[in-house]
Amino acid sequence: MIDETHDAARTSWVESATGHRDFPIQNLPFGIFSTADRGPRPGVAIGDLILDLAGIASLLPNTARDALGHASLNALFGLASRDRIELRRRLSALLSDIGQRTEIEPWLHPACECTMHLPATIGDYTDFYVGIHHANNIGRQFRPDNPLLPNYKWIPIGYHGRASSVRPSGVPVTRPNGQRKAPDDAAPNFGPSRRLDYELELGVWIGQGNDLGAPIPIGEAGEHVVGLCLLNDWSARDFQAWEYQPLGPFLAKNFHTTVSPWVVTSEALAPFRLPQPARPEGDPAPLPYLLDDRDQQHGALAIELSVTLSSAAMRGAGLPPVVLSRGPASNMYWTVAQIVAHHASNGCNLNPGDLLGTGTISAPDKDGFGSLMEISRGGATPLVLPTGESRAFLGDGDELTLMGTASAAGFVSIGFGACAATILPARS
C-alpha cells in the first residue's frame, strides 16, 4: 500500500535525511544498534543518524511498544502488517513534524559512532537459487549443452544453510579450510580455499510465521515477509565442486554469510514493485500453488544491485574500489512470494526472524554477473585491478561491498546501506 509515508515531497527535520543515498524519510528501515554506553536495542536509520526506538516508545503505538524492549527485532517482525504500518506512519510523522524535534532529537545517535548487530535472532536460514542467469552461467561451465537441470523451471531450488555463521556487514571473513580435489588429482587434499568467491543476493526476513503442517498460500505469502536486506553467500568453489554431490552445498557455504544490518521493510518497498518478467516461450507455467495473478503483477522489485572490490594494495595506494557488476534485482526466475510459499508448501513452519536468501542474482551480460565464478569464467579469464593485480577469485585483504538502490519515477529512491566484509587469511 502506498500512502503519505512515500510522498516524495515529505522531508525530515533531520537535515542529513534530505537527499540521503540510502536513508531518506521515505525509507525508515529497522535494525539493532548499540552505543558505547548502552547495549543492543532497536533503531531506525534516518539520514546519517539512528533513532533509538526504545527511548521514544511512549510516543509510539501501543501495539509496537512491547516489541521494542528487546535486543533483537523478532518480536517486531512478529507483529501483524497493519501494526507495522501504523508504526511506520507514526515514525514518519514524528520525523517530519518540526514540532517534535525537541522531544525526539535527544534519542538520535550518529551512525558512525554506533555498532550494528544482526537484526534478529535467526532460527533458520535457507538459501535459494532463483537467479536464472546465474544458474545458466554456472551450468554452462559444467554442462555446456544443458546448463539447467530439469527441475529448475518447475521448482524454486533451495538448501538449508547455517544460521550460526550469519554476520552483519563489517565482520571480516576468515578464509576457510576444507577438502578439495582437482579433476587430475589422485586423491583429495585439505587446506585453505584457493577459489573463494562472493554471491550477490537479497536476503528475505520472515515476519509472522505459520504453524507446523499449515502451508502458506501463494496469495498470502507477501504478508509473511517483513522486509529485505542485501546478502553475500560466501562460497569456496573448490570445496563445493568436490562435496556438492549427492547432497548439495555444505562446508563450501556454511563458514560465513554477510547481511546488511538494516531491514528495508515491505511497506517501504511498496512503490518499487514491478510485474514479474514473463517467462520465455515454451517454459512451463508455475504449478497452481505457486501462481497468483497479483504476485505476477507486483512480485518483482525495481532494485539496482552493485558489487565493488578493493584490494589491500588498492587501499594502500588510495585508489577507489572497482565496480565488478551492476544489474537489476528483477533478474529472478521466481518471486519472493513464490519462494516463501514453496518453503512452507510441505507444512514447514517459518518463524519471525527466519532468513531466506534469493540465490545469486546475475544479469544476462557480464556487466551484471553476480559472482567471480561467472566473471572469470571459472578462473579462465582473471580480471586485472588498477594496481596490476589479477583476480580470478578473492585474495586475502580484499574488501567486497554490495549495495542496492530502489528507484521508481515519482518517488524518492531508497537504499539498503552497505553489505561489506574483508577477507582474512586462513587459520592454520
Backbone hydrogen bonds, N-H to C=O, Kabsch-Sander energy under -0.5 kcal/mol:
donor,donor_aa,acceptor,acceptor_aa,energy
6,H,3,D,-1.8
7,D,4,E,-1.2
10,R,7,D,-1.5
13,W,95,L,-1.5
14,V,95,L,-0.5
15,E,13,W,-1.0
17,A,14,V,-2.0
18,T,14,V,-0.5
18,T,15,E,-1.2
20,H,17,A,-1.7
27,N,24,P,-2.0
28,L,24,P,-0.8
30,F,263,V,-1.8
31,G,43,G,-2.1
32,I,117,H,-0.6
33,F,41,R,-2.5
34,S,115,T,-2.0
35,T,38,R,-2.2
38,R,35,T,-1.0
41,R,33,F,-2.1
43,G,31,G,-2.6
44,V,51,L,-1.5
45,A,29,P,-1.5
46,I,49,L,-2.5
47,G,23,F,-3.3
49,L,46,I,-2.0
50,I,109,H,-2.3
51,L,44,V,-2.9
52,D,50,I,-0.5
52,D,107,W,-2.7
53,L,42,P,-1.7
53,L,51,L,-0.8
54,A,42,P,-0.7
56,I,52,D,-0.8
56,I,53,L,-0.5
57,A,54,A,-1.1
59,L,56,I,-2.3
60,L,57,A,-1.6
64,A,61,P,-1.6
65,R,61,P,-1.0
66,D,62,N,-0.6
67,A,64,A,-0.7
68,L,64,A,-0.5
68,L,65,R,-1.6
69,G,66,D,-0.8
73,L,119,P,-2.3
77,F,73,L,-3.1
78,G,74,N,-1.6
79,L,76,L,-1.5
83,D,80,A,-0.8
84,R,80,A,-1.8
85,I,81,S,-2.5
86,E,82,R,-1.9
87,L,83,D,-2.0
88,R,84,R,-2.7
89,R,85,I,-2.5
90,R,86,E,-1.9
91,L,87,L,-2.5
92,S,88,R,-2.5
93,A,89,R,-2.1
94,L,90,R,-2.5
95,L,91,L,-2.2
96,S,92,S,-0.8
96,S,93,A,-0.5
97,D,93,A,-1.6
98,I,96,S,-0.8
100,Q,97,D,-2.4
101,R,98,I,-1.4
104,I,100,Q,-2.2
105,E,101,R,-2.9
107,W,104,I,-2.3
108,L,105,E,-1.9
109,H,50,I,-2.3
111,A,48,D,-2.6
113,E,110,P,-1.7
114,C,111,A,-1.7
115,T,34,S,-2.4
117,H,32,I,-2.6
122,I,120,A,-0.8
123,G,121,T,-0.7
126,T,355,L,-2.1
127,D,159,Y,-2.5
128,F,357,G,-2.6
129,Y,157,I,-1.3
130,V,358,T,-2.6
132,I,130,V,-1.2
135,A,131,G,-2.4
136,N,132,I,-2.4
137,N,133,H,-2.8
138,I,134,H,-2.9
139,G,135,A,-2.3
140,R,136,N,-2.4
141,Q,137,N,-0.8
141,Q,138,I,-0.8
142,F,138,I,-0.7
142,F,139,G,-1.1
143,R,139,G,-3.8
146,N,143,R,-1.4
152,Y,149,L,-1.8
154,W,151,N,-1.8
155,I,151,N,-1.9
157,I,155,I,-0.8
159,Y,127,D,-2.5
161,G,125,Y,-2.4
161,G,159,Y,-0.6
163,A,161,G,-0.7
165,S,162,R,-0.8
166,V,163,A,-1.5
167,R,257,T,-3.1
169,S,259,V,-1.5
170,G,420,A,-3.5
171,V,168,P,-1.7
173,V,422,T,-2.6
174,T,172,P,-0.5
175,R,173,V,-0.5
175,R,424,L,-2.4
178,G,191,G,-2.1
180,R,189,N,-2.4
185,D,182,A,-2.0
189,N,180,R,-2.5
191,G,178,G,-2.3
193,S,176,P,-2.6
197,D,235,S,-2.9
200,L,370,G,-1.9
201,E,199,E,-0.7
201,E,231,L,-2.0
203,G,229,C,-2.8
204,V,356,L,-3.6
205,W,203,G,-0.5
205,W,227,G,-2.7
206,I,204,V,-0.5
206,I,354,D,-2.6
207,G,224,H,-3.2
210,N,350,L,-1.5
213,G,347,G,-3.3
214,A,211,D,-2.4
220,E,217,P,-1.8
221,A,217,P,-0.8
221,A,218,I,-0.7
223,E,220,E,-1.1
224,H,221,A,-1.8
225,V,222,G,-1.4
226,V,205,W,-2.1
226,V,224,H,-0.6
227,G,205,W,-1.1
228,L,264,V,-2.7
229,C,203,G,-2.0
231,L,201,E,-2.5
232,N,258,T,-3.0
233,D,199,E,-1.1
233,D,231,L,-0.6
234,W,232,N,-1.4
235,S,197,D,-2.3
236,A,252,A,-2.2
237,R,195,R,-2.4
237,R,235,S,-1.0
240,Q,236,A,-2.5
241,A,237,R,-2.1
242,W,238,D,-0.9
243,E,239,F,-2.2
244,Y,240,Q,-2.1
248,G,244,Y,-2.8
253,K,250,F,-1.7
254,N,250,F,-1.7
256,H,253,K,-0.7
257,T,165,S,-1.8
258,T,232,N,-2.1
259,V,167,R,-2.2
260,S,230,L,-2.1
263,V,30,F,-3.2
264,V,228,L,-2.5
264,V,262,W,-0.8
265,T,263,V,-0.7
266,S,226,V,-1.8
269,L,265,T,-1.5
270,A,267,E,-1.2
272,F,269,L,-1.8
273,R,270,A,-1.0
274,L,300,A,-2.6
276,Q,296,Q,-2.5
283,D,280,P,-2.3
290,L,287,L,-2.7
291,L,288,P,-1.3
292,D,290,L,-0.5
296,Q,292,D,-2.2
297,Q,293,D,-1.6
298,H,294,R,-1.6
299,G,295,D,-2.1
300,A,274,L,-2.2
302,A,272,F,-2.9
303,I,301,L,-1.8
304,E,405,T,-3.2
305,L,303,I,-0.6
305,L,327,G,-3.3
306,S,403,M,-2.3
307,V,325,S,-2.2
308,T,401,T,-2.3
309,L,322,V,-2.4
310,S,399,E,-2.1
315,R,311,S,-2.3
316,G,312,A,-2.3
317,A,313,A,-1.6
318,G,315,R,-1.1
319,L,314,M,-2.8
322,V,309,L,-2.7
324,L,307,V,-2.7
324,L,322,V,-0.6
325,S,307,V,-1.3
326,R,367,D,-2.6
327,G,305,L,-2.5
329,A,303,I,-2.9
331,N,328,P,-1.2
332,M,330,S,-1.5
333,Y,130,V,-3.5
336,V,299,G,-0.6
339,I,335,T,-1.9
340,V,336,V,-2.0
341,A,337,A,-2.7
342,H,338,Q,-2.5
343,H,339,I,-2.1
344,A,340,V,-1.7
345,S,341,A,-0.6
345,S,342,H,-1.0
347,G,344,A,-2.1
350,L,348,C,-0.6
353,G,206,I,-2.5
354,D,351,N,-2.4
355,L,124,D,-2.5
356,L,204,V,-2.4
357,G,126,T,-2.8
358,T,202,L,-2.2
361,I,200,L,-2.9
362,S,360,T,-0.7
363,A,368,G,-1.5
368,G,365,D,-1.9
369,F,366,K,-1.6
375,I,371,S,-2.2
376,S,372,L,-3.0
377,R,374,E,-1.0
378,G,373,M,-2.6
380,A,376,S,-0.6
380,A,377,R,-1.1
381,T,376,S,-2.9
383,L,391,R,-2.3
385,L,389,E,-3.5
388,G,385,L,-2.4
391,R,383,L,-2.6
394,L,196,L,-2.8
397,G,423,I,-3.0
398,D,395,G,-1.9
399,E,310,S,-2.8
400,L,398,D,-0.5
400,L,421,A,-2.4
401,T,308,T,-2.4
402,L,419,C,-2.4
403,M,306,S,-2.2
405,T,304,E,-2.0
406,A,414,I,-3.2
407,S,302,A,-1.9
411,F,408,A,-2.0
414,I,406,A,-1.8
415,G,22,D,-2.4
416,F,404,G,-1.4
419,C,402,L,-1.9
421,A,400,L,-1.7
423,I,398,D,-2.4
424,L,173,V,-3.4
